[in-house]
């Protein structure tokens, strides 16, 4: 999917010092700690999980699978969870 490359550009193009971003993994931590997530936050988690599965299931060899897996970990740790509210990730 072309979206992943675009997302990497968005993540790494941000200037330092622009503030703290709440990531997908931050939402997971929040949920696991017992804090109730908003419907928007739950939707973003669900969208990311579906996106992740779509990317990983499309891989045809183990080496590329592991590379994609690592890239998705970076996205989950560094990208703003609101990115996954966009329609392009639900297709």
Backbone atoms as SQL, in Angstrom:
CREATE TABLE atoms (id INTEGER PRIMARY KEY, chain TEXT, resi INTEGER, resn TEXT, atom TEXT, x REAL, y REAL, z REAL);
INSERT INTO atoms VALUES
  (1, 'A', 1, 'UNK', 'N', 0.834, -1.191, 0.000),
  (2, 'A', 1, 'UNK', 'CA', 0.000, 0.000, 0.000),
  (3, 'A', 1, 'UNK', 'C', 0.874, 1.249, 0.000),
  (4, 'A', 2, 'UNK', 'N', 0.475, 2.209, -0.748),
  (5, 'A', 2, 'UNK', 'CA', 1.225, 3.455, -0.846),
  (6, 'A', 2, 'UNK', 'C', 1.065, 4.316, 0.407),
  (7, 'A', 3, 'UNK', 'N', 0.020, 4.079, 1.178),
  (8, 'A', 3, 'UNK', 'CA', -0.241, 4.917, 2.344),
  (9, 'A', 3, 'UNK', 'C', 0.910, 4.886, 3.349),
  (10, 'A', 4, 'UNK', 'N', 1.527, 3.737, 3.526),
  (11, 'A', 4, 'UNK', 'CA', 2.567, 3.594, 4.538),
  (12, 'A', 4, 'UNK', 'C', 3.729, 4.527, 4.273),
  (13, 'A', 5, 'UNK', 'N', 4.157, 4.633, 3.043),
  (14, 'A', 5, 'UNK', 'CA', 5.251, 5.537, 2.696),
  (15, 'A', 5, 'UNK', 'C', 4.885, 6.982, 2.968),
  (16, 'A', 6, 'UNK', 'N', 3.657, 7.343, 2.644),
  (17, 'A', 6, 'UNK', 'CA', 3.186, 8.703, 2.912),
  (18, 'A', 6, 'UNK', 'C', 3.150, 8.972, 4.406),
  (19, 'A', 7, 'UNK', 'N', 2.743, 7.981, 5.180),
  (20, 'A', 7, 'UNK', 'CA', 2.673, 8.148, 6.620),
  (21, 'A', 7, 'UNK', 'C', 4.065, 8.334, 7.209),
  (22, 'A', 8, 'UNK', 'N', 5.040, 7.576, 6.725),
  (23, 'A', 8, 'UNK', 'CA', 6.422, 7.756, 7.185),
  (24, 'A', 8, 'UNK', 'C', 6.896, 9.175, 6.913),
  (25, 'A', 9, 'UNK', 'N', 6.570, 9.701, 5.741),
  (26, 'A', 9, 'UNK', 'CA', 6.975, 11.076, 5.412),
  (27, 'A', 9, 'UNK', 'C', 6.359, 12.059, 6.392),
  (28, 'A', 10, 'UNK', 'N', 5.087, 11.858, 6.725),
  (29, 'A', 10, 'UNK', 'CA', 4.414, 12.755, 7.665),
  (30, 'A', 10, 'UNK', 'C', 5.058, 12.680, 9.042),
  (31, 'A', 11, 'UNK', 'N', 5.397, 11.474, 9.477),
  (32, 'A', 11, 'UNK', 'CA', 5.984, 11.292, 10.808),
  (33, 'A', 11, 'UNK', 'C', 7.329, 11.990, 10.900),
  (34, 'A', 12, 'UNK', 'N', 8.190, 11.744, 9.929),
  (35, 'A', 12, 'UNK', 'CA', 9.556, 12.225, 10.017),
  (36, 'A', 12, 'UNK', 'C', 9.747, 13.636, 9.478),
  (37, 'A', 13, 'UNK', 'N', 8.711, 14.208, 8.856),
  (38, 'A', 13, 'UNK', 'CA', 8.810, 15.569, 8.348),
  (39, 'A', 13, 'UNK', 'C', 8.450, 16.606, 9.411),
  (40, 'A', 14, 'UNK', 'N', 7.883, 16.171, 10.532),
  (41, 'A', 14, 'UNK', 'CA', 7.495, 17.102, 11.585),
  (42, 'A', 14, 'UNK', 'C', 8.729, 17.727, 12.218),
  (43, 'A', 15, 'UNK', 'N', 8.600, 18.996, 12.534),
  (44, 'A', 15, 'UNK', 'CA', 9.708, 19.690, 13.185),
  (45, 'A', 15, 'UNK', 'C', 9.784, 19.259, 14.645),
  (46, 'A', 16, 'UNK', 'N', 10.995, 19.208, 15.168),
  (47, 'A', 16, 'UNK', 'CA', 11.167, 18.896, 16.580),
  (48, 'A', 16, 'UNK', 'C', 10.610, 20.041, 17.417),
  (49, 'A', 17, 'UNK', 'N', 10.078, 19.714, 18.556),
  (50, 'A', 17, 'UNK', 'CA', 9.591, 20.733, 19.464),
  (51, 'A', 17, 'UNK', 'C', 8.185, 21.227, 19.181),
  (52, 'A', 18, 'UNK', 'N', 7.449, 20.559, 18.286),
  (53, 'A', 18, 'UNK', 'CA', 6.100, 21.010, 17.967),
  (54, 'A', 18, 'UNK', 'C', 5.074, 20.449, 18.943),
  (55, 'A', 19, 'UNK', 'N', 5.512, 19.678, 19.903),
  (56, 'A', 19, 'UNK', 'CA', 4.585, 19.131, 20.889),
  (57, 'A', 19, 'UNK', 'C', 4.620, 17.622, 20.908),
  (58, 'A', 20, 'UNK', 'N', 3.963, 17.064, 21.898),
  (59, 'A', 20, 'UNK', 'CA', 3.931, 15.619, 22.068),
  (60, 'A', 20, 'UNK', 'C', 2.734, 15.068, 21.303),
  (61, 'A', 21, 'UNK', 'N', 2.963, 13.986, 20.599),
  (62, 'A', 21, 'UNK', 'CA', 1.913, 13.335, 19.824),
  (63, 'A', 21, 'UNK', 'C', 1.431, 12.126, 20.605),
  (64, 'A', 22, 'UNK', 'N', 0.121, 11.952, 20.670),
  (65, 'A', 22, 'UNK', 'CA', -0.440, 10.763, 21.299),
  (66, 'A', 22, 'UNK', 'C', -0.600, 9.706, 20.206),
  (67, 'A', 23, 'UNK', 'N', 0.088, 8.600, 20.364),
  (68, 'A', 23, 'UNK', 'CA', 0.156, 7.573, 19.326),
  (69, 'A', 23, 'UNK', 'C', -0.880, 6.472, 19.546),
  (70, 'A', 24, 'UNK', 'N', -0.937, 5.574, 18.584),
  (71, 'A', 24, 'UNK', 'CA', -1.783, 4.379, 18.684),
  (72, 'A', 24, 'UNK', 'C', -1.402, 3.584, 19.933),
  (73, 'A', 25, 'UNK', 'N', -0.104, 3.409, 20.158),
  (74, 'A', 25, 'UNK', 'CA', 0.320, 2.642, 21.335),
  (75, 'A', 25, 'UNK', 'C', 0.007, 3.378, 22.630),
  (76, 'A', 26, 'UNK', 'N', -0.007, 4.698, 22.606),
  (77, 'A', 26, 'UNK', 'CA', -0.435, 5.462, 23.783),
  (78, 'A', 26, 'UNK', 'C', -1.902, 5.174, 24.092),
  (79, 'A', 27, 'UNK', 'N', -2.715, 5.059, 23.047),
  (80, 'A', 27, 'UNK', 'CA', -4.122, 4.722, 23.250),
  (81, 'A', 27, 'UNK', 'C', -4.264, 3.326, 23.844),
  (82, 'A', 28, 'UNK', 'N', -3.457, 2.397, 23.362),
  (83, 'A', 28, 'UNK', 'CA', -3.503, 1.030, 23.907),
  (84, 'A', 28, 'UNK', 'C', -3.144, 1.038, 25.392),
  (85, 'A', 29, 'UNK', 'N', -2.082, 1.778, 25.734),
  (86, 'A', 29, 'UNK', 'CA', -1.671, 1.878, 27.138),
  (87, 'A', 29, 'UNK', 'C', -2.773, 2.491, 27.984),
  (88, 'A', 30, 'UNK', 'N', -3.406, 3.510, 27.448),
  (89, 'A', 30, 'UNK', 'CA', -4.501, 4.198, 28.128),
  (90, 'A', 30, 'UNK', 'C', -5.651, 3.221, 28.400),
  (91, 'A', 31, 'UNK', 'N', -5.986, 2.440, 27.382),
  (92, 'A', 31, 'UNK', 'CA', -7.069, 1.466, 27.514),
  (93, 'A', 31, 'UNK', 'C', -6.714, 0.369, 28.513),
  (94, 'A', 32, 'UNK', 'N', -5.498, -0.142, 28.443),
  (95, 'A', 32, 'UNK', 'CA', -5.064, -1.210, 29.351),
  (96, 'A', 32, 'UNK', 'C', -4.991, -0.732, 30.799),
  (97, 'A', 33, 'UNK', 'N', -4.784, 0.564, 30.998),
  (98, 'A', 33, 'UNK', 'CA', -4.706, 1.094, 32.360),
  (99, 'A', 33, 'UNK', 'C', -6.094, 1.333, 32.953),
  (100, 'A', 34, 'UNK', 'N', -7.134, 1.066, 32.170),
  (101, 'A', 34, 'UNK', 'CA', -8.493, 1.165, 32.674),
  (102, 'A', 34, 'UNK', 'C', -9.212, 2.444, 32.298),
  (103, 'A', 35, 'UNK', 'N', -8.554, 3.338, 31.573),
  (104, 'A', 35, 'UNK', 'CA', -9.196, 4.572, 31.130),
  (105, 'A', 35, 'UNK', 'C', -10.113, 4.263, 29.949),
  (106, 'A', 36, 'UNK', 'N', -11.319, 4.778, 30.026),
  (107, 'A', 36, 'UNK', 'CA', -12.280, 4.549, 28.945),
  (108, 'A', 36, 'UNK', 'C', -11.914, 5.423, 27.744),
  (109, 'A', 37, 'UNK', 'N', -11.832, 4.800, 26.571),
  (110, 'A', 37, 'UNK', 'CA', -11.518, 5.529, 25.347),
  (111, 'A', 37, 'UNK', 'C', -12.784, 6.134, 24.756),
  (112, 'A', 38, 'UNK', 'N', -12.596, 7.237, 24.045),
  (113, 'A', 38, 'UNK', 'CA', -13.719, 7.855, 23.338),
  (114, 'A', 38, 'UNK', 'C', -14.039, 6.994, 22.114),
  (115, 'A', 39, 'UNK', 'N', -15.229, 7.147, 21.553),
  (116, 'A', 39, 'UNK', 'CA', -15.559, 6.404, 20.324),
  (117, 'A', 39, 'UNK', 'C', -14.555, 6.680, 19.198),
  (118, 'A', 40, 'UNK', 'N', -14.093, 7.910, 19.088),
  (119, 'A', 40, 'UNK', 'CA', -13.100, 8.255, 18.070),
  (120, 'A', 40, 'UNK', 'C', -11.796, 7.486, 18.287),
  (121, 'A', 41, 'UNK', 'N', -11.352, 7.412, 19.525),
  (122, 'A', 41, 'UNK', 'CA', -10.109, 6.692, 19.844),
  (123, 'A', 41, 'UNK', 'C', -10.260, 5.209, 19.557),
  (124, 'A', 42, 'UNK', 'N', -11.396, 4.620, 19.930),
  (125, 'A', 42, 'UNK', 'CA', -11.643, 3.196, 19.636),
  (126, 'A', 42, 'UNK', 'C', -11.671, 2.943, 18.136),
  (127, 'A', 43, 'UNK', 'N', -12.274, 3.867, 17.385),
  (128, 'A', 43, 'UNK', 'CA', -12.332, 3.737, 15.932),
  (129, 'A', 43, 'UNK', 'C', -10.920, 3.781, 15.339),
  (130, 'A', 44, 'UNK', 'N', -10.077, 4.688, 15.831),
  (131, 'A', 44, 'UNK', 'CA', -8.702, 4.789, 15.334),
  (132, 'A', 44, 'UNK', 'C', -7.926, 3.505, 15.610),
  (133, 'A', 45, 'UNK', 'N', -8.093, 2.920, 16.793),
  (134, 'A', 45, 'UNK', 'CA', -7.430, 1.648, 17.115),
  (135, 'A', 45, 'UNK', 'C', -7.888, 0.547, 16.173),
  (136, 'A', 46, 'UNK', 'N', -9.172, 0.465, 15.969),
  (137, 'A', 46, 'UNK', 'CA', -9.730, -0.556, 15.085),
  (138, 'A', 46, 'UNK', 'C', -9.225, -0.373, 13.652),
  (139, 'A', 47, 'UNK', 'N', -9.205, 0.870, 13.196),
  (140, 'A', 47, 'UNK', 'CA', -8.733, 1.160, 11.838),
  (141, 'A', 47, 'UNK', 'C', -7.268, 0.794, 11.694),
  (142, 'A', 48, 'UNK', 'N', -6.442, 1.133, 12.684),
  (143, 'A', 48, 'UNK', 'CA', -5.028, 0.778, 12.615),
  (144, 'A', 48, 'UNK', 'C', -4.862, -0.742, 12.587),
  (145, 'A', 49, 'UNK', 'N', -5.586, -1.456, 13.439),
  (146, 'A', 49, 'UNK', 'CA', -5.470, -2.918, 13.466),
  (147, 'A', 49, 'UNK', 'C', -5.843, -3.530, 12.120),
  (148, 'A', 50, 'UNK', 'N', -6.896, -3.031, 11.509),
  (149, 'A', 50, 'UNK', 'CA', -7.293, -3.532, 10.182),
  (150, 'A', 50, 'UNK', 'C', -6.243, -3.192, 9.124),
  (151, 'A', 51, 'UNK', 'N', -5.721, -1.975, 9.189),
  (152, 'A', 51, 'UNK', 'CA', -4.664, -1.543, 8.263),
  (153, 'A', 51, 'UNK', 'C', -3.427, -2.437, 8.418),
  (154, 'A', 52, 'UNK', 'N', -3.043, -2.681, 9.663),
  (155, 'A', 52, 'UNK', 'CA', -1.870, -3.523, 9.951),
  (156, 'A', 52, 'UNK', 'C', -2.075, -4.928, 9.382),
  (157, 'A', 53, 'UNK', 'N', -3.233, -5.505, 9.614),
  (158, 'A', 53, 'UNK', 'CA', -3.508, -6.846, 9.093),
  (159, 'A', 53, 'UNK', 'C', -3.496, -6.887, 7.570),
  (160, 'A', 54, 'UNK', 'N', -4.046, -5.849, 6.955),
  (161, 'A', 54, 'UNK', 'CA', -4.069, -5.783, 5.493),
  (162, 'A', 54, 'UNK', 'C', -2.638, -5.746, 4.934),
  (163, 'A', 55, 'UNK', 'N', -1.793, -4.934, 5.545),
  (164, 'A', 55, 'UNK', 'CA', -0.395, -4.821, 5.101),
  (165, 'A', 55, 'UNK', 'C', 0.337, -6.152, 5.299),
  (166, 'A', 56, 'UNK', 'N', 0.221, -6.729, 6.478),
  (167, 'A', 56, 'UNK', 'CA', 0.963, -7.959, 6.776),
  (168, 'A', 56, 'UNK', 'C', 0.456, -9.153, 5.979),
  (169, 'A', 57, 'UNK', 'N', -0.827, -9.256, 5.799),
  (170, 'A', 57, 'UNK', 'CA', -1.391, -10.381, 5.031),
  (171, 'A', 57, 'UNK', 'C', -1.044, -10.307, 3.549),
  (172, 'A', 58, 'UNK', 'N', -0.689, -9.127, 3.059),
  (173, 'A', 58, 'UNK', 'CA', -0.345, -8.961, 1.649),
  (174, 'A', 58, 'UNK', 'C', 1.098, -9.376, 1.345),
  (175, 'A', 59, 'UNK', 'N', 1.898, -9.625, 2.358),
  (176, 'A', 59, 'UNK', 'CA', 3.311, -9.949, 2.135),
  (177, 'A', 59, 'UNK', 'C', 3.469, -11.407, 1.715),
  (178, 'A', 60, 'UNK', 'N', 4.326, -11.596, 0.729),
  (179, 'A', 60, 'UNK', 'CA', 4.489, -12.936, 0.174),
  (180, 'A', 60, 'UNK', 'C', 5.780, -13.627, 0.588),
  (181, 'A', 61, 'UNK', 'N', 6.685, -12.892, 1.236),
  (182, 'A', 61, 'UNK', 'CA', 7.877, -13.574, 1.742),
  (183, 'A', 61, 'UNK', 'C', 8.189, -13.092, 3.149),
  (184, 'A', 62, 'UNK', 'N', 8.866, -13.941, 3.888),
  (185, 'A', 62, 'UNK', 'CA', 9.096, -13.708, 5.315),
  (186, 'A', 62, 'UNK', 'C', 9.960, -12.479, 5.590),
  (187, 'A', 63, 'UNK', 'N', 10.942, -12.241, 4.767),
  (188, 'A', 63, 'UNK', 'CA', 11.829, -11.092, 4.974),
  (189, 'A', 63, 'UNK', 'C', 11.061, -9.785, 4.856),
  (190, 'A', 64, 'UNK', 'N', 10.261, -9.660, 3.820),
  (191, 'A', 64, 'UNK', 'CA', 9.465, -8.443, 3.620),
  (192, 'A', 64, 'UNK', 'C', 8.412, -8.326, 4.721),
  (193, 'A', 65, 'UNK', 'N', 7.837, -9.449, 5.126),
  (194, 'A', 65, 'UNK', 'CA', 6.866, -9.441, 6.215),
  (195, 'A', 65, 'UNK', 'C', 7.475, -8.817, 7.473),
  (196, 'A', 66, 'UNK', 'N', 8.660, -9.263, 7.839),
  (197, 'A', 66, 'UNK', 'CA', 9.303, -8.749, 9.053),
  (198, 'A', 66, 'UNK', 'C', 9.685, -7.277, 8.912),
  (199, 'A', 67, 'UNK', 'N', 10.072, -6.874, 7.724),
  (200, 'A', 67, 'UNK', 'CA', 10.384, -5.460, 7.486),
  (201, 'A', 67, 'UNK', 'C', 9.121, -4.610, 7.648),
  (202, 'A', 68, 'UNK', 'N', 8.022, -5.070, 7.068),
  (203, 'A', 68, 'UNK', 'CA', 6.753, -4.351, 7.190),
  (204, 'A', 68, 'UNK', 'C', 6.286, -4.313, 8.645),
  (205, 'A', 69, 'UNK', 'N', 6.479, -5.416, 9.344),
  (206, 'A', 69, 'UNK', 'CA', 6.089, -5.495, 10.748),
  (207, 'A', 69, 'UNK', 'C', 6.826, -4.431, 11.575),
  (208, 'A', 70, 'UNK', 'N', 8.126, -4.318, 11.346),
  (209, 'A', 70, 'UNK', 'CA', 8.920, -3.316, 12.073),
  (210, 'A', 70, 'UNK', 'C', 8.475, -1.900, 11.723),
  (211, 'A', 71, 'UNK', 'N', 8.178, -1.652, 10.460),
  (212, 'A', 71, 'UNK', 'CA', 7.715, -0.330, 10.061),
  (213, 'A', 71, 'UNK', 'C', 6.372, -0.001, 10.709),
  (214, 'A', 72, 'UNK', 'N', 5.499, -0.984, 10.804),
  (215, 'A', 72, 'UNK', 'CA', 4.208, -0.763, 11.457),
  (216, 'A', 72, 'UNK', 'C', 4.368, -0.493, 12.950),
  (217, 'A', 73, 'UNK', 'N', 5.371, -1.096, 13.563),
  (218, 'A', 73, 'UNK', 'CA', 5.663, -0.800, 14.974),
  (219, 'A', 73, 'UNK', 'C', 6.071, 0.665, 15.134),
  (220, 'A', 74, 'UNK', 'N', 6.893, 1.152, 14.223),
  (221, 'A', 74, 'UNK', 'CA', 7.313, 2.558, 14.255),
  (222, 'A', 74, 'UNK', 'C', 6.096, 3.464, 14.096),
  (223, 'A', 75, 'UNK', 'N', 5.241, 3.143, 13.159),
  (224, 'A', 75, 'UNK', 'CA', 4.036, 3.943, 12.937),
  (225, 'A', 75, 'UNK', 'C', 3.172, 3.962, 14.199),
  (226, 'A', 76, 'UNK', 'N', 2.987, 2.800, 14.821),
  (227, 'A', 76, 'UNK', 'CA', 2.157, 2.719, 16.032),
  (228, 'A', 76, 'UNK', 'C', 2.752, 3.517, 17.190),
  (229, 'A', 77, 'UNK', 'N', 4.070, 3.635, 17.211),
  (230, 'A', 77, 'UNK', 'CA', 4.740, 4.360, 18.293),
  (231, 'A', 77, 'UNK', 'C', 4.863, 5.856, 18.048),
  (232, 'A', 78, 'UNK', 'N', 4.923, 6.275, 16.793),
  (233, 'A', 78, 'UNK', 'CA', 5.262, 7.671, 16.509),
  (234, 'A', 78, 'UNK', 'C', 4.179, 8.501, 15.841),
  (235, 'A', 79, 'UNK', 'N', 3.234, 7.869, 15.199),
  (236, 'A', 79, 'UNK', 'CA', 2.236, 8.665, 14.474),
  (237, 'A', 79, 'UNK', 'C', 1.064, 9.033, 15.375),
  (238, 'A', 80, 'UNK', 'N', 0.489, 10.173, 15.099),
  (239, 'A', 80, 'UNK', 'CA', -0.683, 10.644, 15.833),
  (240, 'A', 80, 'UNK', 'C', -1.851, 9.707, 15.537),
  (241, 'A', 81, 'UNK', 'N', -2.549, 9.273, 16.561),
  (242, 'A', 81, 'UNK', 'CA', -3.643, 8.326, 16.365),
  (243, 'A', 81, 'UNK', 'C', -4.741, 8.899, 15.479),
  (244, 'A', 82, 'UNK', 'N', -4.860, 10.222, 15.425),
  (245, 'A', 82, 'UNK', 'CA', -5.897, 10.854, 14.605),
  (246, 'A', 82, 'UNK', 'C', -5.689, 10.597, 13.110),
  (247, 'A', 83, 'UNK', 'N', -4.466, 10.253, 12.739),
  (248, 'A', 83, 'UNK', 'CA', -4.171, 9.909, 11.342),
  (249, 'A', 83, 'UNK', 'C', -5.073, 8.763, 10.880),
  (250, 'A', 84, 'UNK', 'N', -5.411, 7.861, 11.791),
  (251, 'A', 84, 'UNK', 'CA', -6.183, 6.671, 11.429),
  (252, 'A', 84, 'UNK', 'C', -7.690, 6.893, 11.479),
  (253, 'A', 85, 'UNK', 'N', -8.087, 8.154, 11.602),
  (254, 'A', 85, 'UNK', 'CA', -9.496, 8.506, 11.450),
  (255, 'A', 85, 'UNK', 'C', -9.808, 8.823, 9.992),
  (256, 'A', 86, 'UNK', 'N', -8.763, 8.965, 9.197),
  (257, 'A', 86, 'UNK', 'CA', -8.933, 9.327, 7.785),
  (258, 'A', 86, 'UNK', 'C', -9.493, 8.156, 6.984),
  (259, 'A', 87, 'UNK', 'N', -10.305, 8.509, 6.021),
  (260, 'A', 87, 'UNK', 'CA', -10.989, 7.507, 5.194),
  (261, 'A', 87, 'UNK', 'C', -10.015, 6.608, 4.423),
  (262, 'A', 88, 'UNK', 'N', -8.859, 7.124, 4.053),
  (263, 'A', 88, 'UNK', 'CA', -7.917, 6.345, 3.242),
  (264, 'A', 88, 'UNK', 'C', -7.468, 5.052, 3.935),
  (265, 'A', 89, 'UNK', 'N', -7.563, 4.978, 5.257),
  (266, 'A', 89, 'UNK', 'CA', -7.139, 3.786, 5.979),
  (267, 'A', 89, 'UNK', 'C', -8.276, 2.784, 6.168),
  (268, 'A', 90, 'UNK', 'N', -9.477, 3.175, 5.828),
  (269, 'A', 90, 'UNK', 'CA', -10.617, 2.267, 5.995),
  (270, 'A', 90, 'UNK', 'C', -10.962, 1.521, 4.722),
  (271, 'A', 91, 'UNK', 'N', -10.261, 1.838, 3.638),
  (272, 'A', 91, 'UNK', 'CA', -10.537, 1.183, 2.345),
  (273, 'A', 91, 'UNK', 'C', -9.904, -0.175, 2.285);
